[in-house]
């Protein structure tokens, strides 16, 4: 995201399965809507109730779009971080409308009430030497040559 962008994080449930489309340039775009409801304690009844629900349309692009479509489904509780943008248009009756949408920078399942198994997505890559590919997929497979080990010491343990 750029300096000056209005960033937002939305936590809620998917209202439908994400839809994958492709732009004219062949860029993958996933569209999905997140419903975020506030829980409010009603002191008169002593019960928790749903407050107003915010429905916000989100778009993810490129590899993120493909990962969203493959990983998430209707009803999934998700966390979306991205750039808030405003768009104006005219509806069928000629009335000018304004909507707010999120261009997703990052999307993931909420682990508040669920578990998830994360699988690193494979990317299309040009042929690389096996040593180079191993370094990218497993950063602890090789010690940096210049330091003689991790963190400048002789230990082969990660620095955390």
MDAnalysis code that builds the backbone (N, CA, C; Angstrom):
import MDAnalysis as mda
import numpy as np

u = mda.Universe.empty(480, n_residues=160, atom_resindex=np.repeat(np.arange(160), 3), trajectory=True)
u.add_TopologyAttr("name", ["N", "CA", "C"] * 160)
u.add_TopologyAttr("resid", np.arange(1, 161))
u.add_TopologyAttr("resname", ["UNK", "UNK", "UNK", "UNK", "UNK", "UNK", "UNK", "UNK", "UNK", "UNK", "UNK", "UNK", "UNK", "UNK", "UNK", "UNK", "UNK", "UNK", "UNK", "UNK", "UNK", "UNK", "UNK", "UNK", "UNK", "UNK", "UNK", "UNK", "UNK", "UNK", "UNK", "UNK", "UNK", "UNK", "UNK", "UNK", "UNK", "UNK", "UNK", "UNK", "UNK", "UNK", "UNK", "UNK", "UNK", "UNK", "UNK", "UNK", "UNK", "UNK", "UNK", "UNK", "UNK", "UNK", "UNK", "UNK", "UNK", "UNK", "UNK", "UNK", "UNK", "UNK", "UNK", "UNK", "UNK", "UNK", "UNK", "UNK", "UNK", "UNK", "UNK", "UNK", "UNK", "UNK", "UNK", "UNK", "UNK", "UNK", "UNK", "UNK", "UNK", "UNK", "UNK", "UNK", "UNK", "UNK", "UNK", "UNK", "UNK", "UNK", "UNK", "UNK", "UNK", "UNK", "UNK", "UNK", "UNK", "UNK", "UNK", "UNK", "UNK", "UNK", "UNK", "UNK", "UNK", "UNK", "UNK", "UNK", "UNK", "UNK", "UNK", "UNK", "UNK", "UNK", "UNK", "UNK", "UNK", "UNK", "UNK", "UNK", "UNK", "UNK", "UNK", "UNK", "UNK", "UNK", "UNK", "UNK", "UNK", "UNK", "UNK", "UNK", "UNK", "UNK", "UNK", "UNK", "UNK", "UNK", "UNK", "UNK", "UNK", "UNK", "UNK", "UNK", "UNK", "UNK", "UNK", "UNK", "UNK", "UNK", "UNK", "UNK", "UNK", "UNK", "UNK", "UNK", "UNK", "UNK", "UNK", "UNK"])
u.atoms.positions = np.array([
    [0.836, -1.178, 0.000],
    [0.000, 0.000, 0.000],
    [0.877, 1.235, 0.000],
    [0.366, 2.288, -0.529],
    [1.115, 3.528, -0.673],
    [0.894, 4.442, 0.517],
    [1.801, 5.397, 0.651],
    [1.647, 6.418, 1.678],
    [0.390, 7.213, 1.365],
    [-0.410, 7.491, 2.364],
    [-1.634, 8.253, 2.161],
    [-2.856, 7.403, 1.891],
    [-2.686, 6.095, 1.653],
    [-3.841, 5.224, 1.469],
    [-4.587, 5.083, 2.789],
    [-5.893, 4.962, 2.710],
    [-6.697, 4.701, 3.890],
    [-6.799, 3.198, 4.035],
    [-6.107, 2.654, 5.036],
    [-6.132, 1.209, 5.234],
    [-7.196, 0.855, 6.260],
    [-7.759, -0.324, 6.068],
    [-8.847, -0.773, 6.928],
    [-8.699, -2.277, 7.131],
    [-9.101, -2.732, 8.290],
    [-9.175, -4.162, 8.569],
    [-10.616, -4.482, 8.904],
    [-11.166, -5.462, 8.207],
    [-12.553, -5.885, 8.407],
    [-12.533, -7.350, 8.819],
    [-13.261, -7.650, 9.881],
    [-13.398, -9.029, 10.344],
    [-14.877, -9.368, 10.283],
    [-15.191, -10.443, 9.582],
    [-16.592, -10.834, 9.458],
    [-16.721, -12.133, 8.707],
    [-17.928, -12.417, 8.242],
    [-18.209, -13.674, 7.557],
    [-18.476, -13.428, 6.078],
    [-18.023, -14.363, 5.244],
    [-18.308, -14.284, 3.810],
    [-19.794, -14.550, 3.579],
    [-20.418, -13.700, 2.791],
    [-21.844, -13.868, 2.510],
    [-22.101, -14.885, 1.400],
    [-21.085, -15.181, 0.602],
    [-21.187, -16.153, -0.496],
    [-19.777, -16.624, -0.830],
    [-19.675, -17.669, -1.610],
    [-18.354, -18.112, -2.064],
    [-17.705, -16.998, -2.880],
    [-16.409, -16.773, -2.713],
    [-15.727, -15.769, -3.543],
    [-15.822, -16.155, -5.021],
    [-15.966, -15.148, -5.875],
    [-16.078, -15.377, -7.315],
    [-14.782, -14.965, -7.997],
    [-14.246, -15.836, -8.841],
    [-13.011, -15.549, -9.566],
    [-13.346, -15.154, -10.992],
    [-12.790, -14.022, -11.401],
    [-12.921, -13.541, -12.776],
    [-11.542, -13.115, -13.238],
    [-11.449, -12.805, -14.528],
    [-10.176, -12.351, -15.084],
    [-10.403, -11.053, -15.834],
    [-9.484, -10.101, -15.636],
    [-9.574, -8.819, -16.341],
    [-9.225, -9.034, -17.811],
    [-9.394, -7.989, -18.624],
    [-9.049, -8.084, -20.039],
    [-7.561, -8.349, -20.237],
    [-6.763, -7.951, -19.256],
    [-5.316, -8.185, -19.337],
    [-4.932, -9.556, -18.772],
    [-5.907, -10.333, -18.318],
    [-5.643, -11.673, -17.804],
    [-5.316, -11.725, -16.322],
    [-5.539, -10.635, -15.596],
    [-5.262, -10.596, -14.164],
    [-6.429, -11.228, -13.401],
    [-6.118, -12.156, -12.497],
    [-7.146, -12.790, -11.679],
    [-7.696, -11.787, -10.672],
    [-9.045, -11.746, -10.546],
    [-9.715, -10.862, -9.599],
    [-10.776, -11.674, -8.864],
    [-10.692, -11.700, -7.540],
    [-11.708, -12.369, -6.725],
    [-12.582, -11.304, -6.091],
    [-13.882, -11.467, -6.216],
    [-14.833, -10.562, -5.593],
    [-15.575, -11.293, -4.496],
    [-15.733, -10.635, -3.350],
    [-16.456, -11.239, -2.240],
    [-16.983, -10.153, -1.316],
    [-18.014, -10.507, -0.545],
    [-18.619, -9.571, 0.399],
    [-18.459, -10.112, 1.806],
    [-18.054, -9.214, 2.715],
    [-17.887, -9.566, 4.121],
    [-18.993, -8.889, 4.913],
    [-19.669, -9.663, 5.760],
    [-20.688, -9.129, 6.659],
    [-20.089, -9.072, 8.056],
    [-20.002, -7.867, 8.606],
    [-19.439, -7.675, 9.942],
    [-20.543, -7.157, 10.850],
    [-20.880, -7.942, 11.863],
    [-21.933, -7.553, 12.805],
    [-21.333, -7.299, 14.180],
    [-21.820, -6.273, 14.801],
    [-21.399, -5.949, 16.155],
    [-22.317, -6.663, 17.127],
    [-21.763, -7.235, 18.174],
    [-22.579, -7.843, 19.232],
    [-22.793, -6.795, 20.308],
    [-24.057, -6.620, 20.703],
    [-24.418, -5.603, 21.679],
    [-25.131, -6.278, 22.845],
    [-24.742, -5.898, 24.076],
    [-25.406, -6.452, 25.248],
    [-26.612, -5.590, 25.592],
    [-27.788, -6.190, 25.552],
    [-29.032, -5.499, 25.894],
    [-29.258, -5.665, 27.392],
    [-29.053, -4.582, 28.149],
    [-29.150, -4.670, 29.610],
    [-30.567, -4.963, 30.068],
    [-31.556, -4.516, 29.302],
    [-32.947, -4.745, 29.690],
    [-33.286, -6.236, 29.684],
    [-32.822, -6.956, 28.662],
    [-33.139, -8.384, 28.565],
    [-32.028, -9.270, 29.111],
    [-30.836, -8.686, 29.297],
    [-29.704, -9.477, 29.770],
    [-29.145, -10.406, 28.707],
    [-29.439, -10.108, 27.436],
    [-29.026, -10.964, 26.320],
    [-28.088, -10.216, 25.380],
    [-27.237, -10.955, 24.704],
    [-26.419, -10.410, 23.631],
    [-27.241, -10.469, 22.358],
    [-27.239, -9.393, 21.585],
    [-27.960, -9.355, 20.313],
    [-27.039, -8.798, 19.234],
    [-27.403, -9.082, 17.985],
    [-26.641, -8.527, 16.875],
    [-27.028, -7.072, 16.680],
    [-26.002, -6.230, 16.530],
    [-26.241, -4.828, 16.211],
    [-26.346, -4.686, 14.707],
    [-26.132, -3.490, 14.218],
    [-26.170, -3.249, 12.780],
    [-25.090, -4.059, 12.084],
    [-25.389, -4.503, 10.878],
    [-24.435, -5.275, 10.086],
    [-23.872, -4.404, 8.975],
    [-22.568, -4.424, 8.833],
    [-21.875, -3.731, 7.745],
    [-21.582, -4.761, 6.671],
    [-22.042, -4.513, 5.459],
    [-21.722, -5.360, 4.322],
    [-20.719, -4.589, 3.480],
    [-19.542, -5.153, 3.280],
    [-18.533, -4.448, 2.502],
    [-17.993, -5.348, 1.407],
    [-18.002, -4.814, 0.208],
    [-17.525, -5.533, -0.975],
    [-16.012, -5.432, -1.023],
    [-15.354, -6.544, -1.317],
    [-13.896, -6.602, -1.368],
    [-13.443, -7.213, -2.688],
    [-12.250, -6.811, -3.115],
    [-11.624, -7.384, -4.308],
    [-10.196, -7.751, -3.965],
    [-9.789, -8.925, -4.425],
    [-8.403, -9.368, -4.288],
    [-7.880, -9.622, -5.693],
    [-6.586, -9.422, -5.889],
    [-6.011, -9.505, -7.221],
    [-4.863, -10.511, -7.273],
    [-4.615, -11.015, -8.487],
    [-3.504, -11.888, -8.827],
    [-3.501, -13.167, -7.985],
    [-2.347, -13.528, -7.427],
    [-2.223, -14.775, -6.676],
    [-3.124, -14.774, -5.443],
    [-3.256, -13.618, -4.788],
    [-4.141, -13.535, -3.624],
    [-5.570, -13.912, -4.019],
    [-6.026, -13.461, -5.177],
    [-7.377, -13.788, -5.646],
    [-7.555, -15.294, -5.784],
    [-6.592, -15.944, -6.397],
    [-6.686, -17.392, -6.589],
    [-6.658, -18.128, -5.258],
    [-5.825, -17.660, -4.328],
    [-5.743, -18.298, -3.012],
    [-7.050, -18.124, -2.230],
    [-7.658, -16.941, -2.324],
    [-8.928, -16.684, -1.635],
    [-10.005, -17.631, -2.143],
    [-10.127, -17.754, -3.461],
    [-11.157, -18.608, -4.049],
    [-10.939, -20.068, -3.678],
    [-9.688, -20.484, -3.650],
    [-9.377, -21.884, -3.337],
    [-9.545, -22.203, -1.849],
    [-9.362, -21.217, -0.978],
    [-9.289, -21.480, 0.458],
    [-10.548, -21.161, 1.254],
    [-11.366, -20.227, 0.793],
    [-12.466, -19.732, 1.618],
    [-13.821, -20.003, 0.975],
    [-14.842, -20.137, 1.814],
    [-16.190, -20.435, 1.326],
    [-17.212, -19.641, 2.131],
    [-18.432, -19.614, 1.616],
    [-19.540, -18.916, 2.275],
    [-19.585, -19.280, 3.758],
    [-19.750, -18.265, 4.601],
    [-19.844, -18.481, 6.036],
    [-18.512, -18.442, 6.763],
    [-17.405, -18.539, 6.028],
    [-16.083, -18.504, 6.666],
    [-15.889, -17.165, 7.367],
    [-15.372, -17.223, 8.591],
    [-15.019, -15.991, 9.295],
    [-13.622, -15.617, 8.837],
    [-13.474, -14.386, 8.310],
    [-12.199, -13.988, 7.718],
    [-11.749, -12.625, 8.235],
    [-10.472, -12.345, 7.993],
    [-9.862, -11.063, 8.305],
    [-9.330, -10.507, 6.985],
    [-9.761, -9.298, 6.640],
    [-9.337, -8.656, 5.398],
    [-8.677, -7.323, 5.751],
    [-7.477, -7.108, 5.228],
    [-6.799, -5.823, 5.369],
    [-6.551, -5.293, 3.974],
    [-6.837, -4.017, 3.791],
    [-6.632, -3.455, 2.463],
    [-6.881, -1.964, 2.418],
    [-6.975, -1.471, 1.190],
    [-7.157, -0.041, 0.939],
    [-8.636, 0.244, 0.734],
    [-9.161, 1.171, 1.531],
    [-10.541, 1.582, 1.395],
    [-10.632, 2.565, 0.234],
    [-11.590, 2.330, -0.658],
    [-11.767, 3.261, -1.767],
    [-13.251, 3.552, -1.954],
    [-13.505, 4.713, -2.498],
    [-14.857, 5.181, -2.751],
    [-15.077, 5.212, -4.256],
    [-16.253, 4.744, -4.680],
    [-16.574, 4.735, -6.101],
    [-17.988, 5.258, -6.279],
    [-18.184, 6.118, -7.263],
    [-19.515, 6.659, -7.559],
    [-19.978, 6.147, -8.919],
    [-21.286, 5.950, -9.035],
    [-21.866, 5.491, -10.294],
    [-23.327, 5.917, -10.348],
    [-23.935, 5.759, -11.505],
    [-25.354, 6.038, -11.680],
    [-26.089, 4.718, -11.831],
    [-27.163, 4.535, -11.052],
    [-27.921, 3.283, -11.152],
    [-28.881, 3.330, -12.351],
    [-29.669, 2.286, -12.510],
    [-30.566, 2.165, -13.668],
    [-31.606, 3.281, -13.737],
    [-31.973, 3.822, -12.569],
    [-32.958, 4.903, -12.520],
    [-32.308, 6.271, -12.673],
    [-31.000, 6.331, -12.884],
    [-30.299, 7.588, -13.063],
    [-29.915, 8.278, -11.762],
    [-30.059, 7.569, -10.643],
    [-29.699, 8.137, -9.337],
    [-28.210, 7.897, -9.091],
    [-27.519, 8.963, -8.678],
    [-26.084, 8.854, -8.403],
    [-25.890, 8.145, -7.061],
    [-25.073, 7.117, -7.052],
    [-24.789, 6.316, -5.857],
    [-23.295, 6.346, -5.564],
    [-22.968, 6.182, -4.298],
    [-21.578, 6.081, -3.877],
    [-21.428, 4.831, -3.027],
    [-20.400, 4.051, -3.288],
    [-20.131, 2.842, -2.503],
    [-18.693, 2.893, -2.003],
    [-18.473, 2.209, -0.904],
    [-17.134, 2.040, -0.358],
    [-16.756, 0.576, -0.523],
    [-15.539, 0.339, -0.989],
    [-15.055, -1.015, -1.231],
    [-13.637, -1.138, -0.681],
    [-13.183, -2.372, -0.525],
    [-11.827, -2.629, -0.054],
    [-11.059, -3.382, -1.124],
    [-9.906, -2.833, -1.516],
    [-8.963, -3.565, -2.359],
    [-8.055, -4.320, -1.395],
    [-8.252, -5.624, -1.311],
    [-7.576, -6.439, -0.306],
    [-6.077, -6.538, -0.561],
    [-5.334, -6.313, 0.469],
    [-3.885, -6.503, 0.463],
    [-3.552, -7.857, 1.078],
    [-4.366, -8.279, 2.045],
    [-4.143, -9.544, 2.727],
    [-5.483, -10.087, 3.209],
    [-5.683, -11.387, 3.084],
    [-6.925, -12.041, 3.484],
    [-6.563, -13.348, 4.151],
    [-7.248, -13.671, 5.230],
    [-7.008, -14.950, 5.875],
    [-8.185, -15.372, 6.714],
    [-8.204, -16.636, 7.097],
    [-9.272, -17.108, 7.981],
    [-9.044, -16.565, 9.390],
    [-10.132, -16.271, 10.084],
    [-10.029, -15.882, 11.484],
    [-9.867, -17.157, 12.301],
    [-8.941, -17.138, 13.212],
    [-8.707, -18.319, 14.042],
    [-9.333, -18.174, 15.426],
    [-10.242, -17.224, 15.566],
    [-10.892, -17.000, 16.857],
    [-11.704, -18.215, 17.281],
    [-12.465, -18.791, 16.344],
    [-13.299, -19.943, 16.661],
    [-13.051, -21.110, 15.709],
    [-11.887, -21.130, 15.068],
    [-11.596, -22.198, 14.111],
    [-10.094, -22.451, 14.059],
    [-9.722, -23.524, 13.417],
    [-8.315, -23.803, 13.151],
    [-8.146, -23.885, 11.638],
    [-6.933, -23.727, 11.188],
    [-6.665, -23.815, 9.756],
    [-5.293, -24.420, 9.557],
    [-5.143, -25.153, 8.496],
    [-3.837, -25.683, 8.113],
    [-3.369, -24.867, 6.917],
    [-2.217, -24.248, 7.055],
    [-1.707, -23.371, 6.004],
    [-0.772, -24.164, 5.100],
    [-1.022, -24.070, 3.800],
    [-0.159, -24.683, 2.795],
    [0.413, -23.575, 1.933],
    [1.715, -23.522, 1.818],
    [2.328, -22.489, 0.995],
    [1.970, -22.749, -0.464],
    [1.460, -21.725, -1.127],
    [1.061, -21.855, -2.530],
    [2.297, -21.956, -3.412],
    [2.211, -22.797, -4.418],
    [3.293, -22.929, -5.387],
    [3.141, -21.840, -6.432],
    [4.230, -21.203, -6.787],
    [4.206, -20.166, -7.810],
    [4.815, -20.709, -9.082],
    [4.386, -20.145, -10.195],
    [5.024, -20.474, -11.466],
    [6.370, -19.784, -11.475],
    [7.427, -20.550, -11.671],
    [8.768, -19.970, -11.661],
    [9.546, -20.475, -12.861],
    [10.470, -19.650, -13.284],
    [11.395, -20.079, -14.327],
    [12.332, -21.113, -13.707],
    [12.928, -21.927, -14.539],
    [13.858, -22.937, -14.033],
    [14.971, -22.262, -13.238],
    [15.224, -22.815, -12.044],
    [16.268, -22.279, -11.177],
    [17.148, -23.436, -10.737],
    [18.400, -23.144, -10.398],
    [19.234, -24.204, -9.851],
    [18.598, -24.748, -8.576],
    [18.761, -26.030, -8.321],
    [18.152, -26.669, -7.160],
    [18.566, -25.988, -5.865],
    [19.826, -25.555, -5.768],
    [20.321, -24.896, -4.569],
    [19.571, -23.589, -4.333],
    [19.321, -22.827, -5.382],
    [18.617, -21.554, -5.275],
    [17.169, -21.774, -4.850],
    [16.492, -22.778, -5.419],
    [15.116, -23.071, -5.076],
    [15.010, -23.533, -3.627],
    [15.968, -24.349, -3.184],
    [15.957, -24.827, -1.803],
    [16.102, -23.662, -0.831],
    [16.922, -22.671, -1.157],
    [17.088, -21.501, -0.286],
    [15.775, -20.731, -0.152],
    [15.006, -20.621, -1.239],
    [13.758, -19.874, -1.199],
    [12.677, -20.617, -0.437],
    [12.609, -21.928, -0.566],
    [11.540, -22.682, 0.081],
    [11.876, -23.031, 1.518],
    [13.146, -23.112, 1.874],
    [13.551, -23.421, 3.245],
    [14.708, -22.516, 3.637],
    [14.411, -21.352, 4.267],
    [15.468, -20.395, 4.574],
    [16.503, -20.924, 5.548],
    [16.214, -22.004, 6.260],
    [17.178, -22.544, 7.229],
    [17.980, -23.704, 6.639],
    [17.784, -23.986, 5.356],
    [18.494, -25.103, 4.736],
    [19.985, -24.835, 4.598],
    [20.363, -23.573, 4.430],
    [21.758, -23.226, 4.230],
    [22.119, -22.041, 5.096],
    [23.305, -22.062, 5.689],
    [23.790, -20.914, 6.450],
    [24.311, -19.870, 5.473],
    [24.125, -18.574, 5.771],
    [24.694, -17.542, 4.906],
    [26.208, -17.678, 4.842],
    [26.769, -17.643, 3.646],
    [28.200, -17.876, 3.463],
    [29.059, -16.789, 4.089],
    [28.640, -15.529, 4.032],
    [29.469, -14.418, 4.487],
    [29.678, -14.419, 5.991],
    [28.722, -14.886, 6.779],
    [28.831, -14.780, 8.225],
    [29.383, -16.037, 8.868],
    [29.442, -17.123, 8.101],
    [29.929, -18.366, 8.684],
    [28.892, -19.028, 9.566],
    [27.668, -18.619, 9.513],
    [26.601, -19.204, 10.319],
    [25.481, -18.216, 10.471],
    [24.510, -18.559, 11.265],
    [23.376, -17.673, 11.478],
    [23.746, -16.611, 12.494],
    [23.441, -15.364, 12.173],
    [23.658, -14.266, 13.095],
    [25.112, -14.001, 13.392],
    [26.025, -14.484, 12.569],
    [27.439, -14.221, 12.762],
    [28.114, -15.202, 13.699],
    [27.366, -16.020, 14.410],
    [27.958, -16.979, 15.328],
    [28.152, -18.321, 14.658],
    [28.579, -19.305, 15.427],
    [28.815, -20.615, 14.852],
    [27.628, -21.543, 15.073],
    [26.600, -21.088, 15.747],
    [25.440, -21.917, 16.024],
    [24.622, -22.126, 14.752],
    [24.035, -23.308, 14.613],
    [23.181, -23.571, 13.463],
    [21.714, -23.369, 13.828],
    [21.440, -22.790, 14.973],
    [20.075, -22.526, 15.398],
    [19.553, -21.242, 14.783],
    [18.268, -21.178, 14.486],
    [17.677, -19.920, 14.004],
    [17.858, -18.835, 15.052],
    [17.899, -17.542, 14.645],
    [18.191, -16.469, 15.573],
    [17.007, -16.042, 16.438],
    [15.981, -16.876, 16.582],
    [14.843, -16.508, 17.446],
    [14.421, -17.681, 18.284],
])
